[in-house]
Amino acid sequence: DQRRSIRYDDGASLKSERKEFAHYSHTYRGHPHVLAIKQDSPIKIQTLKVFLDAGHKLGILIGWHYTDQLRLLLDDPKYQANIVAVSKFDLMTKMHDYSRIDGMLTKPTVLA
């Protein structure tokens, strides 16, 4: 009699290192995110990848659920020097105000 144990964890974000040992179901929900930059910024970016490839600093929030596609980009070792992770949204906005980051990845509803 062989028994198998299955561990179920809801809300686990897709991460490259987790994909090595975890099976993810297909995404059933999505949270739209926007790249927020200052209105007077000279940065003209079409995609997040272009933003990061240009060497710009991006603010993200620790503990927020980012979509699978965003998570793979955010976890890419190539961009780690560009990513600034903070624990509170107001801290991220202050860093943006003081130009410590060039843009913020956030939800449109938070900016409203």
C-alpha positions as CSV (number, residue, x, y, z in Angstrom):
1,D,0.0,0.0,0.0
2,Q,1.7,3.2,-1.2
3,R,0.3,6.5,-0.2
4,R,1.0,9.8,-1.7
5,S,0.9,13.0,0.0
6,I,-0.2,16.1,-1.8
7,R,0.4,19.5,-0.4
8,Y,-2.0,22.2,-1.5
9,D,-1.2,25.9,-1.1
10,D,-3.5,28.6,-2.5
11,G,-2.1,32.0,-3.2
12,A,1.5,30.8,-3.8
13,S,2.9,33.2,-6.4
14,L,4.7,31.7,-9.4
15,K,8.4,31.8,-9.0
16,S,11.2,30.3,-11.1
17,E,12.7,28.4,-8.2
18,R,9.3,27.0,-7.1
19,K,8.6,25.8,-10.7
20,E,11.4,23.3,-10.2
21,F,9.4,21.3,-7.6
22,A,5.8,22.7,-7.7
23,H,3.0,22.2,-10.1
24,Y,0.9,25.3,-10.8
25,S,-2.6,25.2,-12.1
26,H,-3.6,27.5,-14.9
27,T,-4.2,31.1,-13.7
28,Y,-7.9,31.6,-12.9
29,R,-7.7,35.3,-12.0
30,G,-5.6,38.2,-12.8
31,H,-4.9,41.5,-11.2
32,P,-4.2,44.3,-13.7
33,H,-1.1,46.2,-12.9
34,V,0.2,49.5,-14.3
35,L,3.7,51.0,-14.5
36,A,3.3,54.4,-12.8
37,I,5.8,57.1,-13.6
38,K,5.8,60.8,-12.9
39,Q,3.8,62.9,-15.3
40,D,6.8,65.1,-16.1
41,S,9.2,62.2,-16.5
42,P,11.2,62.0,-19.8
43,I,10.8,58.2,-19.7
44,K,8.7,57.0,-22.6
45,I,8.2,53.3,-22.2
46,Q,6.0,50.8,-24.0
47,T,6.6,47.7,-21.8
48,L,7.9,46.7,-18.5
49,K,10.7,44.7,-20.1
50,V,11.8,47.8,-22.1
51,F,11.7,49.8,-18.9
52,L,14.0,47.4,-17.1
53,D,16.2,46.8,-20.1
54,A,16.8,50.6,-20.1
55,G,18.2,50.3,-16.6
56,H,15.4,52.1,-14.8
57,K,14.6,51.3,-11.1
58,L,11.2,49.7,-10.4
59,G,9.4,49.8,-7.1
60,I,7.3,46.8,-6.1
61,L,5.6,45.8,-2.9
62,I,6.6,42.8,-0.8
63,G,3.7,40.4,-0.4
64,W,1.6,41.6,-3.3
65,H,0.4,39.1,-5.8
66,Y,1.8,39.9,-9.2
67,T,0.6,38.0,-12.3
68,D,2.6,34.9,-13.4
69,Q,4.0,36.8,-16.4
70,L,5.1,39.7,-14.2
71,R,6.5,37.4,-11.5
72,L,8.8,35.7,-14.0
73,L,10.1,39.0,-15.2
74,L,10.5,40.4,-11.7
75,D,12.4,37.2,-10.6
76,D,14.7,37.2,-13.5
77,P,18.3,37.6,-12.2
78,K,19.0,39.9,-15.1
79,Y,16.8,42.6,-13.5
80,Q,17.5,42.1,-9.8
81,A,19.6,45.3,-9.6
82,N,16.7,47.3,-11.1
83,I,14.0,46.0,-8.6
84,V,13.5,47.8,-5.3
85,A,11.1,45.9,-3.0
86,V,9.4,47.7,-0.2
87,S,7.0,46.7,2.5
88,K,4.5,49.6,2.4
89,F,2.9,51.4,-0.5
90,D,3.4,54.9,1.1
91,L,7.2,54.1,1.3
92,M,7.2,53.3,-2.4
93,T,5.4,56.5,-3.3
94,K,7.9,58.5,-1.2
95,M,10.8,56.8,-3.0
96,H,9.2,57.6,-6.3
97,D,8.7,61.3,-5.2
98,Y,12.4,61.5,-4.3
99,S,13.5,59.8,-7.5
100,R,15.0,56.8,-5.8
101,I,12.9,54.7,-8.2
102,D,11.9,55.6,-11.7
103,G,8.5,53.9,-11.7
104,M,6.1,51.8,-9.5
105,L,4.3,48.6,-10.4
106,T,0.9,49.0,-8.9
107,K,-2.8,48.5,-9.4
108,P,-4.9,51.2,-11.0
109,T,-7.4,51.2,-8.2
110,V,-4.7,52.1,-5.7
111,L,-3.7,55.2,-7.7
112,A,-7.3,56.5,-7.9
